[in-house]
Amino acid sequence: MSFVIQAPATVSVPVAGRAERFPVRRVYCVGRNYVEHAKEMGFSGREPPFFFFKPADAIVPVGAGETGAIAYPTLTKDLHHEIELVAAIGLGGRSIAAADARKHIWGYAVGLDMTRRDLQGEMKKQGRPWEIGKSFEQSAPIGPITPAAQAGDVDKAEIWLQVNGQDRQRSNVSKLIWNLGEIIEHLSAAWELAPGDLIYTGTPEGVAAVNRGDTLVGGVAGLGELRVRIA
């Protein structure tokens, strides 16, 4: 097959302990999915889940033991970190029951949902979509994907983030408002999931601003660490 312009390269993420990589199709993100984070953003209760997208080329893959680098983005003076458990879909489907969701997950990774909070907030005030706050270049760093069979009990895993060696976020995946099965059930009711999809499952409390030169180190127990420097 020939194209009238050069076809974009396939975005992919390293796989722990393997030479093969995981190709990325779509990046789904779950909003306000930890109770304490919802409260710090001015909300409370178990509201229905909602989702937004990041483009696949927002992904910044970071290999094991490496420190990734992302640029401080344009237009913002309030760039925030959000550490997240990421689920990688290996088996697609539509209208997947929560009880069957695990068979669709190929593996798990540690991710960051970087957010231009000031731009997001302004769009919220105007009642407009807030992709400009979420869906920009290099806004989705991610570490290696660990196959599900090797990931341990992610449902009860500690999740944490430090900035320049100081704790910012520290919680447990068990505190998700909507768990992984429920997330996949809701997502697959609206969109057909397919191999290569990534799901950023939400961030705990403690989100805050970062600056140029900061180093972010985060992790989910059993999945290793993700290290990123703001260039």
Stockholm file with secondary structure:
# STOCKHOLM 1.0

chainA/1-231         MSFVIQAPATVSVPVAGRAERFPVRRVYCVGRNYVEHAKEMGFSGREPPFFFFKPADAIVPVGAGETGAIAYPTLTKDLHHEIELVAAIGLGGRSIAAADARKHIWGYAVGLDMTRRDLQGEMKKQGRPWEIGKSFEQSAPIGPITPAAQAGDVDKAEIWLQVNGQDRQRSNVSKLIWNLGEIIEHLSAAWELAPGDLIYTGTPEGVAAVNRGDTLVGGVAGLGELRVRIA
#=GR chainA/1-231 SS CCCSSCCCCCCEEEBTTCSCEEECCCEEEESSCBHHHHHHTTCCSCCCCCEEEECGGGEEECCTTCCEEECCCTTCSCEECCEEEEEEESSCBSSCCGGGGGGGEEEEEEEECCEEHHHHHHHHHHTCCCHHHHSSTTCEEECCBEEGGGSCCGGGCEEEEEETTEEEEEEEGGGBSSCHHHHHHHHHHHSCBCTTCEEECCCCSCCCBCCTTCEEEEEETTSCEEEEEEC
#=GC SS_cons         CCCSSCCCCCCEEEBTTCSCEEECCCEEEESSCBHHHHHHTTCCSCCCCCEEEECGGGEEECCTTCCEEECCCTTCSCEECCEEEEEEESSCBSSCCGGGGGGGEEEEEEEECCEEHHHHHHHHHHTCCCHHHHSSTTCEEECCBEEGGGSCCGGGCEEEEEETTEEEEEEEGGGBSSCHHHHHHHHHHHSCBCTTCEEECCCCSCCCBCCTTCEEEEEETTSCEEEEEEC
//
